[in-house]
Amino acid sequence: MGTWNLLPVFLLGFVSPARSFDFNSTCSSIASQIAIPNATVSLADFVPAGTNLTFPDNDPSCARPFQIVLVDMCRIAMTVATSNRSGFDFEAWLPRNWTGRFLSTGNGGLSGCESTALPLFSYPGFLHHFSFRYPVRRS
């Protein structure tokens, strides 16, 4: 849990208002600077304003198959392993004028898209993990 509090520190080298830097190069090299345990950076790319990003892997209910990028940004994506058989994906879009502040909130994993957990029932450890992480309280 404390590791995630360090994310802004790892990304702090990305922003330095006191000196000029090449935003594109800094974005591309940030993957080697992120040292979060069990995390693998899969993408660290400069995305110019006006780019049409498509999301072919989104659930069909998402109703947002693409996004027009409004400002130059650094798109960083990573996977964090939570066990040897599970993990989660994390993505941050940092604008060119990013100040170093970072706030993360949960969104249910699918940004409001409708989906089911049916595929999870074929995973052998699903019920164990679910019952361990989400205990039911009786009143």
C-alpha positions as CSV (number, residue, x, y, z in Angstrom):
1,M,0.0,0.0,0.0
2,G,2.8,2.4,0.9
3,T,4.4,1.7,-2.5
4,W,1.6,3.6,-4.3
5,N,2.3,6.7,-2.2
6,L,5.7,6.8,-3.9
7,L,4.4,7.0,-7.4
8,P,4.6,10.8,-7.6
9,V,8.2,10.5,-6.4
10,F,9.1,8.1,-9.2
11,L,7.4,10.4,-11.7
12,L,8.8,13.6,-10.2
13,G,11.9,13.4,-12.5
14,F,9.5,13.7,-15.4
15,V,8.7,17.4,-14.5
16,S,11.3,20.1,-13.8
17,P,10.0,23.6,-14.4
18,A,13.5,25.1,-13.5
19,R,15.1,23.7,-16.7
20,S,14.0,23.1,-20.2
21,F,13.8,19.5,-21.4
22,D,12.7,17.5,-24.4
23,F,9.2,16.3,-23.4
24,N,9.2,13.5,-26.0
25,S,12.5,12.1,-24.9
26,T,11.7,12.4,-21.2
27,C,8.4,10.6,-21.8
28,S,10.1,7.7,-23.7
29,S,12.7,7.3,-21.0
30,I,10.4,7.3,-18.0
31,A,9.8,3.6,-18.2
32,S,13.4,3.0,-17.0
33,Q,12.9,5.4,-14.0
34,I,9.7,3.7,-12.6
35,A,10.7,1.3,-9.8
36,I,7.4,0.0,-8.5
37,P,7.6,-3.6,-7.1
38,N,5.9,-6.2,-9.3
39,A,5.2,-3.6,-12.0
40,T,6.1,-3.9,-15.7
41,V,5.8,-0.8,-17.8
42,S,4.3,-1.8,-21.1
43,L,4.0,1.7,-22.7
44,A,5.6,5.1,-22.2
45,D,4.8,7.1,-25.3
46,F,4.5,10.8,-26.3
47,V,1.1,11.4,-27.7
48,P,0.6,14.8,-29.5
49,A,-2.6,16.8,-29.2
50,G,-5.2,15.9,-31.9
51,T,-4.3,12.2,-31.9
52,N,-7.2,9.8,-32.1
53,L,-6.5,7.0,-29.6
54,T,-8.6,3.8,-30.2
55,F,-9.4,1.3,-27.6
56,P,-10.1,-2.0,-29.4
57,D,-9.9,-4.1,-26.2
58,N,-12.7,-2.2,-24.4
59,D,-15.9,-4.1,-23.6
60,P,-18.6,-3.4,-26.3
61,S,-20.8,-1.7,-23.7
62,C,-18.2,1.1,-23.1
63,A,-19.6,3.3,-25.9
64,R,-16.2,5.0,-26.1
65,P,-14.1,3.2,-28.7
66,F,-11.8,6.2,-29.1
67,Q,-10.6,9.4,-27.5
68,I,-9.3,12.5,-29.2
69,V,-6.3,13.8,-27.2
70,L,-6.7,17.5,-26.4
71,V,-3.1,18.3,-25.2
72,D,0.4,16.9,-25.7
73,M,0.8,14.1,-23.2
74,C,2.9,11.2,-22.0
75,R,0.9,8.0,-21.9
76,I,2.2,5.5,-19.4
77,A,0.7,2.0,-19.0
78,M,1.8,-0.8,-16.7
79,T,0.8,-4.1,-15.3
80,V,1.2,-4.8,-11.6
81,A,1.2,-8.4,-10.5
82,T,-0.7,-9.0,-7.3
83,S,0.1,-12.7,-7.2
84,N,1.6,-15.3,-9.6
85,R,-1.8,-15.6,-11.3
86,S,-3.4,-12.2,-11.1
87,G,-2.8,-8.5,-11.4
88,F,-4.2,-5.2,-12.7
89,D,-3.5,-2.8,-15.4
90,F,-2.8,0.9,-14.6
91,E,-2.5,3.8,-17.1
92,A,-1.7,7.5,-16.5
93,W,-1.9,10.3,-19.0
94,L,0.4,13.1,-18.0
95,P,0.0,16.4,-19.9
96,R,3.0,18.5,-21.0
97,N,2.2,21.0,-18.3
98,W,1.9,18.4,-15.5
99,T,2.8,19.9,-12.2
100,G,3.8,16.6,-10.4
101,R,0.5,16.3,-8.5
102,F,-1.2,12.9,-8.7
103,L,-4.6,11.7,-7.5
104,S,-5.8,8.2,-8.2
105,T,-9.4,7.0,-7.7
106,G,-10.9,3.6,-8.3
107,N,-13.4,3.2,-11.2
108,G,-14.6,-0.3,-10.9
109,G,-11.9,-1.5,-13.4
110,L,-13.9,-0.8,-16.5
111,S,-14.6,3.0,-16.3
112,G,-18.3,2.5,-15.9
113,C,-18.7,-0.1,-18.7
114,E,-21.2,-2.9,-18.1
115,S,-19.7,-6.3,-17.9
116,T,-20.1,-9.6,-16.0
117,A,-17.8,-11.7,-13.9
118,L,-18.7,-14.9,-15.7
119,P,-15.1,-15.4,-17.1
120,L,-13.7,-15.2,-13.6
121,F,-15.6,-18.3,-12.4
122,S,-13.3,-20.5,-14.6
123,Y,-10.3,-19.2,-12.6
124,P,-9.6,-21.8,-9.9
125,G,-8.7,-19.2,-7.2
126,F,-11.5,-16.8,-7.8
127,L,-13.8,-17.7,-4.9
128,H,-10.9,-17.9,-2.5
129,H,-9.6,-14.5,-3.5
130,F,-13.0,-12.9,-3.5
131,S,-13.9,-14.3,-0.1
132,F,-10.5,-13.2,1.3
133,R,-10.7,-9.7,-0.1
134,Y,-14.4,-9.0,0.4
135,P,-15.5,-10.5,3.7
136,V,-19.3,-10.5,4.3
137,R,-20.5,-9.0,7.5
138,R,-23.7,-10.0,9.1
139,S,-25.7,-7.8,11.4
